[in-house]
Amino acid sequence: MEVTFSDDAVREIARVAAEINSTIENIGARRLHTVLERIMDEVSFTADDFAGGKNFQVTPAYVRERVSPMLVKSDLSKYIL
């Protein structure tokens, strides 16, 4: 299996990590690690579906789909005491 990231997907990953850092708690590069973990989680568990050298392309839409729950929770966390 080969995983590739489009340039726009990389930009979206960086944007999301920065947005979450600015709305919750700025933990720097650890946030980037968390975002990447969330994106790769599904890919890791379905890797056998891509056996035989198949390619999986990470796109901005896939990034948004995988991290959207993190963004919703960040909006709500501002109102929890």
Secondary structure, DSSP 8 states (H G I E B T S, - for coil): -EEEE-HHHHHHHHHHHHHHHHHS---THHHHHHHHHHHHHHHHHTGGGGTTT-EEEE-HHHHHHHHHHHHHHHHHHTT--
